[in-house]
């Protein structure tokens, strides 16, 4: 079983930056593609980003391209989401996800992901 623990969410002003972290632990917690989804109140869960195990491939939702960057440190079993130029519409609970397989479909399909973290709240004030 793999556990994903997110951190770094907090209240920030519009235009500011945050870096979210997600630490993976547990048996077999290495070798996975990982990523982020988010869910705002009253809205559906939304894909944000994905990174391959090697870090060579990344995917970003159109809504965050040019502002967010995903990266990982496999020595630490940790994936990061650097969020710049934050907007109030980025307010959401951000969930870390892990996929045991290489990408087999669209990265935004929630069903691809085998493990989900508990989420970390990001609030962007205007």
N, C-alpha and C positions, 0 to 999 in steps of 0.2 A: 504494500500500500504506500502511495506517495502522498506526502503532505505538502501543501503550498501555503506559505504565509506571506501575506503582503504587508508592506509598511510604507510610510512616507506621505500618506494622505493627510491633508489639513486644510484650513481656510487660507485662501490667498486672494490678493486683489487681482482684478483683470489686468492683463499685461505681464503678470508675474510668471515665475517658473517653479516647477516642482520636479523632483525625481522620485518615482515610485520604485520600490524594490520588491522582488518576490524570491524568497528562498525556498528551494525544494529539498525535501529530506525524505528518508525512508528507503526501503528496499527497491532497487531498480530506478532510483530517481534521476539517474543520468541517462543521456542518450535521447532525450525527448525534444521535439520542437515545443516551444513555449510561446505564450502570447498574453494578450490582454483583451478583455471585453469590458464594457461599462453599461450601467443601467441607471438612468435618471428617474426620478419619481414620476409615476404615471406613464412611463415610456417603455418600449420593448428593449430588451437587451441588445446591445450594439457592438459589433466587432470594432476593435481599435487597431490591433497590430499583432503580428506573428513573426517569430524568428526561427530559423532552422537550427538544428543541433550544432552545426559547425559555425553558425553565425554568418554564413556566406549569403544566405537568402533572407530577405525581410519583406514584409507586406504591411502596408499602412492603409487605413481607411481614407477615403478622399477628404473627409472632414478634418483630418488631422495632418495631412501631408504638408510638409514645410514647417510644421510647428513641433511635432513629436518625433522622437527617435527611439527605437528599441535597440537594446544591446544585451550581451550576456557575458558572464564570466564563468566558464565551466569549472574552473578550479574551485570556485565557491558555490557552484550549483545555484547561481543567482541570475535572474533576468531583471533588467532595468527598463523603465519607461521615462525618458526625459521629456518633460512637457514644458514648452516655452510659449510665450505669447498667449497665455491662457485667456479664455473667454468665459463669460457666465454660462454659456451653453455647454461647457465642458464639465459642469457640475454633475456629479454622478458617483455611484459606488463603482470602483474599479476592481475587477476580478482578474486574478492571474489564472491561466489555464495551461495544461500540458497535454500533448498529443503523443501517444506511444509510437505512432507511425509517421513516416514521411507524408507530406501533404498529398492527400488523395481526394481532391475536390476543391471547392472554393474555401479559402481560409476563414471566411466569415460564418461558416456553418457551425453552430454550437455543438451539433452532434458529433463532430470530429474529435472533440476534446474529452479525454478520459478522466481528467482530474481538474477540479476547480478549487480555488481558495475561498476564504470567507469574505474577502472584499475589504477595501479601504476607502473611506469617504474622502472625496475631493470636492471642496466647495469654493467656487470662484465668485467673489463679490464684485459688483459693478461700481 
